[in-house]
Amino acid sequence: MSTTRVEHLIIGGGVAGVSLAAHLAERERAAHERADVLLLEAEPILAHHTSGRSAQQLIPSYGPDAVRELTRLTLEELDRTQAELAHPVVWPSGFLMAGTEEQVAAGASEAMRRISLDELAQLAPELRIERFEAAGLDTTAVRSNAPRLIHWHAERARSAGAQLRTGARVTGIEPRPAGDGFEVSVQTETGTERIHARVVVNAAGAWADHVASLAGAAPLELTPLRRTAAVVTLAEPLAPEHPLLDRADEAYYYRPEGEHLLISPSEAVPSPAEDAQPILAEVEAVIELIRQDTTLQIGPVQRAWTGLRTESPDGVPVVGPDPEVPGLFWLAGQSGYGFQTCSALARVATDLLVDGAVGDWCPAWAAQALDPRRFPLAR
Ligand SMILES: Cc1cc2nc3c(=O)[nH]c(=O)nc-3n(C[C@H](O)[C@H](O)[C@H](O)COP(=O)(O)OP(=O)(O)OC[C@H]3O[C@@H](n4cnc5c(N)ncnc54)[C@H](O)[C@@H]3O)c2cc1C
């Protein structure tokens, strides 16, 4: 069996792995005129798991401090770089939060402006306004076309010289003697291959703790959490510019999806790492809640899906070298923020992998918040 040799092996072809492949390959090609980056995805297509199942929003007022800062930086970069594209990958789409005074105050941040109930009623005329006390609006939020964003990053990676392979599941990661990288076993349709990788990047989403264990690393106690979304019909469509409406107690969110409505029960239920499937009774229950709060005439469910938002113990993604295993690098724990932080996380990871430190484009406190060494090791 022949052994391929590669400098950077990325495991996982979701938004995290593909964004990193693009950034890293472009950086390597600029420095050495060639990129030595290989991405392996177990499934037959990229973004089959969580990255193919998101709500495709990027919301600067959403998430812990570091996530909000990384979202701002991601939006800056996407805005700048998407100018080269015929069709944008992100475009403005407001984020509205409504609930009790206390809930809205707890969810508010610098990107979110408090608005009156009159303004709320104008922005979301379908609401039974007497059921709400307070609201906030983030006009800096954007919507994305996630498949287009992934495709664009994959094309950028390939044209910079990276290889992206699907149907290639990593089944073993053996550290080689004298710190000379890893011997990686890969299962494909045609059999098992071996790859000698100097650095392995773990961008395996819900499987990240498992992948780390293949390399002998301790888990970071990442928890995959179920989150369902569905598209339902409406007797009368909402205005296309209607913001995403999030009930501040996280009971649900909804937003227009063409002439239909995208809804989510906003659940966060721990799950094994698996191909998660929706529970239709939960979708029906959230439709009932939305009916109680609005005058929307909701019809049948067109489609429903569930993905796993994989969360670290403090809810902030994990980007950096493994605390114990040299050459193993984490890019995981993106929770509900994988799209909104994709470019900034890929850039942080690229800086760390190439330079060993993050450039001053990213505030030091935000980069430090991602460090895997912040957790006690669970052995
Ligand atoms: C309903 C829902 C709504 C969401 N809405 C938003 C939103 O509006 N905005 C936002 O920013 N985020 C949102 N998210 C979260 C976002 O989708 C995730 O943060 C993001 O997709 C995580 O990307 P990832 O690349 O880390 O994981 P994944 O997309 O799961 O990719 C990991 C990949 O690793 C592969 N893999 C695992 N093990 C191996 C192995 N051994 N060998 C090879 N490959 C392997 C898997 O097959 C998988 O494709 C939402 C999530 C859900 C479920």
The ligand as an ORCA input file, in Angstrom:
! r2SCAN-3c Opt
* xyz 0 1
  C     -31.292     23.925     12.534
  C     -29.952     24.613     12.606
  C     -29.886     25.976     12.366
  C     -28.647     26.620     12.391
  N     -28.605     27.936     12.046
  C     -27.419     28.575     11.999
  C     -27.358     29.926     11.571
  O     -28.371     30.534     11.211
  N     -26.129     30.535     11.552
  C     -24.979     29.867     11.934
  O     -23.907     30.470     11.928
  N     -25.027     28.581     12.336
  C     -26.207     27.919     12.365
  N     -26.257     26.612     12.751
  C     -25.009     25.962     13.181
  C     -24.102     25.631     12.006
  O     -24.842     24.915     11.044
  C     -22.908     24.820     12.545
  O     -22.220     25.597     13.502
  C     -21.927     24.452     11.445
  O     -22.580     23.864     10.350
  C     -20.874     23.482     11.984
  O     -20.012     23.191     10.914
  P     -18.896     22.081     11.036
  O     -18.129     22.128      9.765
  O     -18.170     22.246     12.320
  O     -19.708     20.694     11.196
  P     -20.356     19.746     10.094
  O     -21.057     20.500      9.048
  O     -21.140     18.708     10.809
  O     -19.087     19.085      9.408
  C     -18.305     18.102     10.042
  C     -17.989     17.058      8.996
  O     -17.009     16.150      9.500
  C     -17.234     14.918      8.854
  N     -16.556     13.855      9.589
  C     -16.807     13.436     10.857
  N     -15.990     12.410     11.176
  C     -15.196     12.191     10.090
  C     -14.159     11.255      9.809
  N     -13.777     10.338     10.710
  N     -13.559     11.304      8.590
  C     -13.934     12.234      7.657
  N     -14.924     13.124      7.877
  C     -15.545     13.113      9.082
  C     -18.753     14.781      8.888
  O     -19.216     13.844      7.934
  C     -19.198     16.210      8.622
  O     -19.516     16.425      7.257
  C     -27.459     25.909     12.721
  C     -27.534     24.542     12.973
  C     -28.758     23.889     12.900
  C     -28.801     22.407     13.124
*
